[in-house]
Amino acid sequence: MGKNEKTSLGRALVKHHNHAIQETKEKGKQYKSQNNKKVLESVTEVSDIDAIIEQAEEAERLFAIHHDSATPVPINMDAGSSSSGVTAKEWKEQRMREEALHATSLQVPRRPHWTPKMSVEQLDANEKQAFLSWRRKLASLEENEKLVLTPFEKNLDIWRQLWRVLERSDLIVMVVDARDPLFYRCPDLEAYAREIDEHKETMLLVNKADLLPPYVREKWAEYFTRNNILFVFWSAKAATATLDGKPLKEQWTPAPETSPAVKVYGRDELLDRLKFEAQEIAKRRKASADSHRERVVVGFVGYPNVGKSSTINALVGQKRTGVTSTPGKTKHFQTLIISEELMLCDCPGLVFPSFSSSRYDMIACGVLPIDRMTEHREAVKVVAERVPRDVIEEVYNISLPKPKSYESRFRPPLASELLRTYCLSRGYVAASGLPDETRAARQILKDYIEGKLPHFAMPPEMTRDDENETGETGEGSQSEVSEEARGPGLDQVLDDLSSFDIANGIGYSKKKQVDSHKQHKKPQRKN
């Protein structure tokens, strides 16, 4: 091979190499530009240091609130100061007064006024400015030490999905969990729908209603009727199983009804009810605004993981939207045509701002993902306080440690007691040889969300004692609690500490006791 041929070959190889590098750079730029595009994801948490400090302060406040028997004792270095601490009960009362005072300030963001003639840039700027003002208003509420604001949706694009669904829909269906409907209800969303159009109506779709005893459904029906709330009891899981011809599990089997008001609707009945309500709204709108729309639109909104997608799949009759136990599966609103007269619109799940509930309450209720749980004992504590002790023992076939002699025998089990007993019964052991509490916590929370651990909340100003079919007044328990309210004696506390230390191998090396008469020396005789 000649010299010129070698030179031309080398140049060709270098040229090919440079061309490959240039192609790689172009692909990298294209990939980078694609990754820089917005991804519609729910954002309920922030990761800066200020948020971490706020979370620590929130945990401290929640500890004082949940431990009513504990009185915070401030450490005061100034002896001349007359400041004194407040009890947990007083703090709770102050917080409730502050929540009632600022209830009207807790709103969902409103979409600013717009017209079709606006440019995309102008509309985007107006929406961002309105959203920023809304965030600042909530930030001012968070500065109040007596208010505990829950995590809420902080992604503007998710709220834009809600705005579009509200504007399109004639009937707004707010899907809530029957076990605690008021936790998932957002009254301000109902007011916002009326602001958009006075003819819009909001209906509560009380999902998983067959998990409630009939008498509890009856009380909730009375509460909704008394407060002029349009509602329907429904079970998406039962409707889907019936549609597929699959047998229902025991906890999902509908109970015999005692009254038409507590009836759990089937698929066809719910479709007819939705169509009827939406058509009535459309008739009123046509009479006032001369509107002619071919189909009535029913929009579904609510918190994540309450069953919106499962409900729509059951109504459509086939799987059209993704369903998973992890909240936040639906990313964009979807429109589904049921018939020539009815169209459904599914909105992504939204975490609305509210007071009082902690992050651990929202994890236990399935609103926030279990995988993001950091303090598993705090989340399990919510379960232990809501599910009776005997129910937990029966479901898991375990025996929880009994309360101490000086404690109330009605106290709920501690999270540590529940987790360790569950790990022992299931053989959950971590690599360190200690009980795998994280694995146990995730399973317990999953069972709590799916309904394996039965629980429910009663309407306001009602308790389970009011619904006790045995008619017990509870006087015996009150007298017993009053006796135990005096607290443990010193000997009981010392005995408990001693037993704890001995069980954990702390100190207490037993020495041979010497009789008291042998400890004294005999007096010496004087010479």
C-alpha angles and dihedrals in degrees: 000000000000127000094253092051091052090050093049091047092051092049090050091051092048091048091050091048093050091047091053090050091051092051090050091052092050092050090048091052091049092048091048092051090051092050091050090062116104117266114207101235131150113253115196099144133056125204106209123115094253090060090051090053091048091051091052091050090048091052090051092051092047091051091055091046097049095044099065093167092058118085114202110236111203118217106231117190092185108080092192094058118105097201115129133189126252125233123248090251092054090046090052092051092049091050092051091051091050091049091052090048094052098034092110091053092061101088140148115249115271123222110240119242113280140175132203089248093065118105120242091246093052093047091048092050092049093050093048091050093049091047091049091052089051091051091050091052091053090046089057089054091051090057089066106096092208094058124078111198117198124228109277140182111288101175112102093203091062091053089049088060089054092049091054093048092049092049094048099044129087093191121033113209112198108199113212135174111255092218091069110004097171092056090062098037119099110197092186090060088059090051091049091053089054090049090057094048126355090214095060116108131200124216127192111226101200101206124196088027092149088069089069125083112248093248091055091051088050092055092048090049089054091049094050092046092048091052095044093245117156107226145166128193112228144162117205093186094052092045092050092049091049091048091051093043092240123146116252124237117246096258091051097049110114113245122228110276122241097189137017089238092067096047116136106226122233125221098267093042092052092048091052091048093049092047092049095049093045093048091051089054091047091051092053091048093050091050092054105031102022091237119171114196122163097214133030113231124219114196123203118210136162147106121320117275097018093118106265095137092043090051093051092047090052092049094046091047096231140055107280101146130045117259126197138148089241109092119239100043095136109073103173133028114261132202119214123187112221098174141333088282104038135053126177125213121198119203125199114259114270130200104219120207114258142155134252103015116108129217088258092056089054092049091050090049092051095246094117120041117265090220090068092056113125103168101048095173092058092052093047089048088065090055093047092052095048102041116063117247095241091051092054091049092049096047095047097031092232137128114232120209112271121240118265120265092258094046127086110267088219095061115120118249117268118252090241091052093050095045096047094046091048092049091049092051094047099037095241106167126166125221090264091060093249124117111284095237094167093060091044092049092053092050093047092049091048091052090048093052095044093049102252087122102053117221138146142174125234124227117271116288090019129099135187089254088064088057097045105133092203091064095229114164095206095230093136093054092047092053090047092051091047090055092049092045089077087077133229123311123241094255091052092051092048092048090050092049091047093051090048093051093046091049090052096043096246114156119304101121099181116235127196108264117232120216113252093237090057094055094070120080119228113254113256119238117244117233 
